[in-house]
Amino acid sequence: MTLPSAPCVTVLMAVCNGAADLPAQLDSLVAQTHADWHLIASDDGSTDGSRAILERFAKDQAASHSSRRSVVVTDGPGQGFVRNFLSLLAHPGLTGCVALCDQDDVWFPEHLEQALAQLSGLPADRPVLYCSRRVNWWPTDDRRRLSRAYARPGSFANALVENIAPGNTMVLNAAALKLARETVAAAVDVSFHDWWLYLLVTGAGGMVIHDPVPRLLYRQHGRNVLGQGEGFRAGLAVKHGVLRGAYAARIDRNLQALARIEARLTPENRHRLAAFRAARRAGPLRRMALMWRAGVYRQGLLARLGFWGAVAVGRV
């Protein structure tokens, strides 16, 4: 099956053993008020019936004879969710706007419509990444909690030390997609595809739109790859990871990827990247001063305090 020549928006869904929750997400795609979408679902070796659900969904959409929707089911690389999403971004013939989609969430009906509306009218040659808040959702008791809001804008200075762009809400304009496709090989070792896209777009002088209105239910369960929502316990888990060096290791991998595409960064961001690297290598007292001069920042008071504590003990 070939891709439509110019889809208005292509949804990229990474799938692996998501059969329990996949139907609800697929139903939420069909319910989108923006009906012009094309789905590419990459199955990363599921053994629980996910592939059959996707193939049945593809047949149902084909049987509807709608020229506004089509579905392709393909094989993932079998190397985890990050590589699966990166392989989707590199899919042959991909053009226009793309939306990233997890297998177990539920999109609100206006998600695509609102994302595309906010991307429209912006310079076509400037990379733009749209993302939004989410409603953290525990379906067993239908408990819901709105995700964090961010007072400061997205920027490369923020992206070096924090990701505020959740992948399951992301929509990239055509320029951001082109940038991602041209640099996808550089990201082979990154820990998180969404953090990488946030770094890439801001580093290259692009723009991030963080919608304060939530656009999906973020399903919380024991199988979440990236942890379970926010709150006190989640915060403790993050701090434990920082002390174990996990946070610094993720930044290491991001910086290695950035080194491969440094020519794509703006002069200002190349300078900031060099200052950040120098601060990380410095001794304790000098490290604090250099990190301050590098101008990096995290969002929120507790996050900032935690970050400077990590700087002090050399875990950044």
N, C-alpha and C positions, 0 to 999 in steps of 0.2 A: 504494500500500500504506500502511495506517495503522499508527501505533505501537500497541503493546499499551497498555491503559489504565493499568497499574501494573507495569511491569517491575521485577524485583528489582534488576537492574543492567543498565545500557545501556553497551555498549562503543562508544567513539567513535574511529574509525580514519581518519586522514588518509593519503591515498594519492596518489602521483605517480610513475609509472614505476618501480614496485617489483616487476615481474613475476618477476624472478629469485628473490626471497626471500619474496614474499607467500604462496605456498602453505604454507610451513612455519609461518608465523604463524597462518594460518587453521586449520591442523591443530591447533595448540596451543590454540586457542579451543575446538575440538570436544572436546579432551581434558581440559578443565577439570573438576575434581571438583565445582565448583558449576555445575550445568548450566542454571540459570535465567538466561539472558542474552539480550540483544537487541543486534544489531550494526547500527550506522549507519556505513557506509563512504562517505567523501566523496572522490571521484576528481577531482583537480585538473588535468584535461586530459592524462591519460596517453596516450602514443603507442606503448607497448610491449606492449600486451595485458593490462595490469593490469585494465582495465574488464571484459574478457571473463572473466578469472579470478574477479572479484568476482561477476559476474552468474551464472556457473556455480555458484559456491558458494551463492548465494542460492537458486537452483533446487534444488540438492541438499538444502539444509536444509528447504525447503518440501516436497520430495518425501518427506522422512523423517516427515512428519506429526507432528512433535514440537511440542506446545503450549508447550514450555519454551524454544524458540529461534526467532528470526526474524531476517531480514536485510533491510535497506534499503540500496540503492546510490543515491547522490545526486551531484549535480555540485558541485564546489568552486568558490570564487570566482575561481580562477585567479590568485591574488596571493601565492603562497608558502605554506609550511607553517604559519607562525604564523596568518595570516588563515584558513587552512583549519581549523585547530583552533578558532579563535574562532567561526567560522561553525557548526561542529558544536555548540559549547556553546550557541549561540543557536537551534538547530534547534527548529521549532515542536512544542509538545506534550511536550517533554522533561521528565521528572520522576524522582524517586527518586535512587538512587546512580548515578554514572557512573564508568567507567574509561577513561582515555586509553590509546590503543594506537598504536604505530608500526607501519609496514608490514613491517619487516625483522627484528624480534626473534623470540624464541621464549619464550613464557610457560611457566613451570613449572606443572604441573597444579593445584597448590594456590593459585595466585596470587589468584584471585578469592575463594576460600573463606576464606583467611587474612585478606585485606583486609577483607572484610565482617565477619568475626568480631571484628576489632579495632575496627571502627567501631560495632559493636552495643553497646548498653548505655550509650552516651554521650548527653548531652542532645540531643534531636532538634532543638532550636532553635539550637544552637551550630554554626557552620561548622567542619567537621573535614576535613582533607586527610591522606589516608594516602599514604605513599610507602615505598620500600624500597631496600636495596642491590641491586646488579646483579652479574652475572658478565660482565665484558668478555670477549668471545669472538671469536677469529680463526678462522673455520671452515676456512680453507685448510689449516691444520695442527692444528686443534682445540686451539689454545692458549687457556688460560683464566686470568683473573686477577680476584680479588674486588675490587670497588670499595671506595672509602674508607668507613670508619666515622666517625661524628661524635660527639665526646665531649660537646658542648654541645647543648642542645635547640634546636629551631627557634623562631625569634622574629622579630618585626619588626625588631629591632636587627640581627639577622643578615641578614635578607632585603634590607635596604637596600643591602648591599654584596656579597652572595653568594647564589647559589641552591644549596640542598642538596636540593631536591625534584625529582628527574628526572621529566619528564613521562611517559615511557614506563612508569613504575611507579605513576602517580597513580590513586587512587580518591577521589572526592569524595562526602561524604554529601549528603543532600537540601538541607540548609541552605547548604552551600558551593556547591552547584550553583545554588541560587536567587540567592545573592550574585553569582556569576560571571555569570549571565544578566542580572541587573539592571544590571551595570556593564560589560558587554562592549564597548559603544561607546567607553568611555573608553580601552580598551586598543588602539585602532586602530594606534598607532605603536610599540608595544613591540617589542623585538627577539626576545623569547622568551616564549611563552605560559605555560610552566611557571614561570618566574621571576615573571611577573606574578601567577599564581595563588598562589604562595607569599607574595608581598607582600600581596595582597588579603586572604587568609584571616587571616594573622597581624595585619595592620593593623587589621582589623575586630574583633579580639579572639577570633578562632577558634583552633583547636588543630591542630598538626601532629604526626602519628605517623610517625616514621621507623623502619621495621622493620629491625633489624640483620641479619635473615636475607634473603639474596638470593632474588628471586622470578622472575627471568627471565635469559635469555641475551641480552646486549646485543651484537648483531652488529657487528663492526668490518670496514669495507671502505673503498675509496676514495671511495665516494659518501656517506659519513656527512655529514649537514648540520651537525652540531654537533661535528665533530672526532672523534678516535679515542681514546677511553678516557682513561687516566691514565698517569702516569709521567714520566720525565725529558724526553722530547721534547715531550710535551703541555704540560708545565710551561714549557718554553722558549717554545713558541708563545703561551701565555697572556701571559707577561712581555713578549714582543715586541708583542702587541696592546695591552697597557697603555701601553707607551712611545709607541705610535702614536696613542694617544687613543681606541682602540676601547672600552675599558672605561668610560671617563668618558662617552663618547657613549651607551652603553647605559644608564648610570645617568641621564643627562639624559632619555632617553625614558621611563624608569620614573617619574621625578619628574614629568614632564609629565602622565603618565597618572594618577598619584596626586593631582595638583592638581585633576583633574576629579571625583574622588570623595572629596575630603578630609572631607566631612561624614560619611562612612561609618566613618572611623577613630575609635578610642577617643581620649579626651582625652589620655591619656599618649602615644599614638603620634603624635597631631598635634603635640604638644610636641617629641617626638624628631625628627620630620620637619623641623620648623622649625629645630631645632638643627643637624641634618645639612646643611640648605641653607646656613645661615649659615657653617658650617665650610668648606664648599666654596668660598664666595665670599671667604674671608679671605686675607690675605697669608701667606707661608710660616710664620713663627714662630707667629702667632696661629692659623693653620689647624690645626697639630698639637694645640694645647691645646684648641681648640673641638671638634675631632673626638673627642678623648678624652672630653670632657664629654658629647658626644652619645651615648656608650655603644655605638656600633656595633662589631661584631666579625665576624671571619672564623674559620672552623674550622681548626684545625691550626696548628702552629708556623710552618711554611714559608709558609702562606697569610697568616698574621698579619704576618710579616716583610715579605712582598711588598706587603701592603696599606699598611703604614706607610711603606714606601719610595715607593709611589705617591702617598701623601698628601704626603710631603716634596717631591716634584717636581711636584705639582699635576696629577696624572693620575687623580684620583678625581672 
